[in-house]
């Protein structure tokens, strides 16, 4: 660590009750552990106190943090974090510098995740029942693995949870964005608005999730395709609705796969097609169904 500077202000001489502000800044901060290293070129933070009570407001800023170990690397650009505590409510916020280098996570040279312009807000409320709310805004998120590239633009994530005795009683989350997928080796490209939801209830052991591509345009379809995958599960069993496809008025497919806790599951498929205007991707779909036909025949009821 170099150039360490610490400052404070007091409103009286009854220390620490009258300490109003503490600030700390440093440059070239480096932490080296046997399996982990951390480096921050510039670092600064402030803490506001009031009459000896717990900290009411804290702000932390750093520039280009790099965290590494043998399996992963995390790069964070210029970032500001802020937290406040008042009347049983904890609020947290984080924002990265716009136009700078992206927030990047790399795992063993096989997975790369990068994100631009992170904005995070979270709130914890303890009075009247424990509740957590959070929202994340991302300008762009890119996922790369081998020859697959997936990008999400204008990402908005919101969620909330109710807690009891530090256990999650119920929770829900939703995601909206525009998705792009590219499989380079197969020459496949696709893009669509994306909506995803997740809900959980501990008392009923219930979990539900959905994934919807509202207007999927791709290199293997001749028009916008609607597709939706959803999952529902509880103590009685599980159900995967994993093949809702719709192409204008020409083609529609719906599949439901029931997964009981015991015994053999069942798969149900229903389709409707206008023979005079069959979609161009139908041969690939029929070939896929023919490949899985033995499994479908054994498990259908």
SVG drawing of the C-alpha trace seen along z (x, -y; Angstrom):
<svg xmlns="http://www.w3.org/2000/svg" viewBox="-54 -21 58 69">
<polyline fill="none" stroke="black" stroke-width="0.4" points="0.0,0.0 1.2,-3.5 0.1,-7.1 -2.2,-6.1 -4.3,-9.1 -6.8,-9.1 -8.9,-12.1 -11.6,-12.7 -13.8,-15.5 -15.2,-15.9 -18.0,-18.1 -16.8,-18.1 -14.3,-16.5 -16.4,-13.5 -14.6,-10.9 -15.9,-8.7 -19.4,-10.0 -18.7,-13.3 -16.8,-11.9 -18.8,-12.9 -16.8,-11.8 -14.0,-9.4 -12.3,-9.1 -9.6,-6.9 -7.8,-6.8 -4.8,-4.8 -3.1,-4.0 -1.5,-0.8 -3.4,1.5 -2.2,5.1 -3.3,8.2 -1.5,11.5 -2.7,14.8 -1.5,18.3 -4.5,18.9 -5.8,15.4 -4.5,12.0 -6.2,8.6 -5.0,5.3 -6.6,1.8 -4.7,-1.1 -6.9,-3.8 -9.1,-3.4 -11.2,-5.8 -13.9,-5.5 -15.9,-7.6 -18.1,-6.8 -20.6,-9.2 -21.4,-8.8 -23.9,-10.4 -23.6,-10.6 -21.8,-7.3 -24.5,-5.3 -23.8,-2.6 -22.6,-4.1 -25.5,-5.9 -23.8,-6.3 -20.8,-4.7 -19.3,-5.3 -16.5,-3.2 -14.9,-3.9 -12.2,-2.1 -10.5,-2.1 -9.9,1.0 -10.0,3.8 -8.5,7.2 -9.2,10.3 -7.5,13.6 -7.0,17.2 -6.0,20.3 -9.4,20.9 -11.0,17.5 -10.4,13.8 -12.7,10.9 -12.0,7.4 -14.1,4.5 -13.8,1.0 -14.2,-2.3 -17.0,-1.5 -18.8,-3.4 -20.6,-1.6 -22.9,-3.3 -24.8,-2.0 -27.1,-3.6 -28.9,-2.5 -31.8,-4.2 -34.9,-3.1 -34.5,0.6 -33.9,0.2 -30.6,1.0 -30.1,-0.4 -27.2,0.5 -26.3,-0.9 -23.5,-0.3 -22.7,-1.8 -19.8,-1.4 -18.3,-4.2 -20.1,-4.6 -18.0,-4.2 -15.2,-2.5 -13.9,1.1 -16.6,3.7 -17.0,5.7 -15.5,9.1 -15.5,12.6 -13.4,15.4 -13.4,19.0 -10.6,21.3 -10.4,19.9 -13.6,21.7 -16.3,19.2 -16.2,15.4 -18.9,13.1 -18.7,9.3 -21.1,6.5 -21.3,2.8 -22.7,0.1 -23.9,1.9 -26.5,0.1 -27.5,2.0 -30.0,1.0 -31.1,3.2 -33.1,2.6 -33.6,4.6 -36.5,3.8 -36.7,5.5 -39.7,3.7 -43.1,5.3 -41.5,8.5 -38.2,9.0 -38.3,8.0 -35.6,7.7 -36.0,5.9 -33.4,5.5 -33.0,4.2 -30.2,4.4 -29.8,2.5 -27.2,3.6 -26.5,2.0 -25.1,5.2 -24.1,8.7 -22.1,11.0 -21.5,14.7 -18.9,16.7 -18.0,20.4 -16.2,22.2 -18.0,21.3 -21.2,20.1 -21.8,16.4 -24.9,15.0 -25.6,11.3 -28.3,9.6 -29.0,5.9 -30.9,3.4 -31.1,5.9 -33.5,5.2 -33.7,7.6 -36.0,7.1 -36.7,9.3 -38.1,9.4 -38.1,11.9 -39.8,12.4 -37.7,13.8 -38.5,15.4 -35.8,16.4 -33.2,15.8 -34.9,18.3 -36.5,17.4 -40.3,17.9 -41.1,16.7 -39.3,15.0 -39.9,13.8 -37.7,12.4 -38.2,11.2 -35.8,10.4 -36.4,8.5 -34.0,7.8 -33.2,8.4 -31.3,11.6 -28.8,12.5 -27.3,16.0 -24.6,17.1 -23.3,20.6 -20.4,20.0 -19.6,23.6 -23.2,24.2 -23.7,20.8 -26.7,20.2 -27.8,16.7 -30.9,15.7 -32.3,12.6 -35.5,11.9 -36.9,9.9 -36.6,12.0 -38.7,12.3 -38.1,14.6 -39.8,15.0 -39.1,17.1 -41.3,17.7 -40.6,19.7 -42.8,20.6 -41.2,22.5 -44.4,23.5 -45.7,25.4 -42.2,26.4 -43.3,24.8 -41.0,23.5 -42.1,22.1 -40.1,20.5 -40.8,19.3 -38.6,18.3 -40.2,16.5 -38.8,15.4 -41.5,13.2 -40.3,12.6 -37.4,15.0 -35.8,14.2 -33.1,16.5 -31.1,17.9 -33.3,21.1 -36.8,19.5 -38.6,17.5 -40.6,15.4 -40.7,14.3 -41.2,17.4 -42.8,17.3 -41.4,19.8 -42.0,20.3 -40.6,22.8 -42.0,23.0 -41.5,25.2 -43.8,25.9 -42.9,28.1 -44.2,28.8 -44.3,31.7 -46.7,33.6 -44.6,33.6 -43.1,31.5 -44.2,30.4 -42.1,29.0 -43.9,27.2 -40.9,27.3 -42.0,26.8 -44.5,24.0 -43.7,22.8 -45.8,20.6 -45.1,19.2 -47.8,16.7 -50.9,18.8 -48.9,21.5 -47.5,23.6 -48.1,24.3 -46.6,26.9 -47.1,27.5 -45.5,30.2 -46.0,31.0 -43.7,33.4 -45.0,34.6 -42.3,35.6 -43.9,37.4 -41.9,38.0 -42.1,41.8 -42.8,43.8 -42.4,43.1 -43.2,39.6 -45.4,38.9 -44.9,36.7 -47.8,35.1 -47.4,33.3 -50.0,31.4 -49.4,29.7 -51.2,27.7 -49.9,26.8 -51.1,25.2 -49.9,27.7 -49.9,25.1 -47.4,22.9 -45.2,25.2 -42.3,23.4 -38.8,23.9 -37.5,25.3 -40.0,28.2 -37.6,30.8 -35.1,30.2 -37.9,30.4 -39.2,33.7 -35.7,35.2 -35.3,34.3 -38.6,35.9 -37.8,39.0 -34.5,39.3 -36.2,39.1 -39.2,41.3 -38.1,44.5 -37.8,42.5 -41.2,40.8 -42.9,44.1 -41.6,45.7 -42.6,42.8 -45.9,41.7 -49.2,42.7"/>
</svg>
